[in-house]
């Protein structure tokens, strides 16, 4: 009597890690955009459209927002090109002068939109982009920093005797930063060890 093994050639051991084919969102406009860009990817054999379609289906966490200052920085010396972001474009108060930009994004914050338009630029949607450059000509595809979320600063491994630095730079979930909160053993050289 033998137990069945896994046919590694046929299916393998790997389960999951699937690429989404449709967005989980019920937003009809988003669903139409996915339909449009998958069509363009297939019929126009456009890799650009394929990437857009894939990103439109991704989770909200993977559609990270990007600030106006970052868009401006990446578009320096790229006059006449369209910045394409599958995500939101947010304002950055630290940016004093906004250059003339043409930006295509899923969403703009009110301040970001106002500043782009005031600078003589324009904010376009993905259906407008499909009419202008269906194959992604004269476009610059950008994305926001995915690990810029506050939650990511708390991620990390536990420290061990073998490697005391695996927990360095990991932000603790502490109620307050006062004297009484997590400042004793493990946080002081004089008391045990310091991480």
Secondary structure, 3 states (H helix, E strand, C coil): CCCCCCCCCCCCCCCCCCCCCCCCCCCHHHHHHHHHHHHHHHHCCCHHHHHHHHHHHCCHHHCCCEEHHHHHHHCCCCCCCEEEEEEEEECCCCCCCCCCCEEEEEEECHHHHHHHHHCCCEEECHHHHHHHCCCCCCEEEECCCHHHCHHHHHCCCCCCCCCCCCCCCCCCCCCCCCCCCCCCCEEECCEEEEC
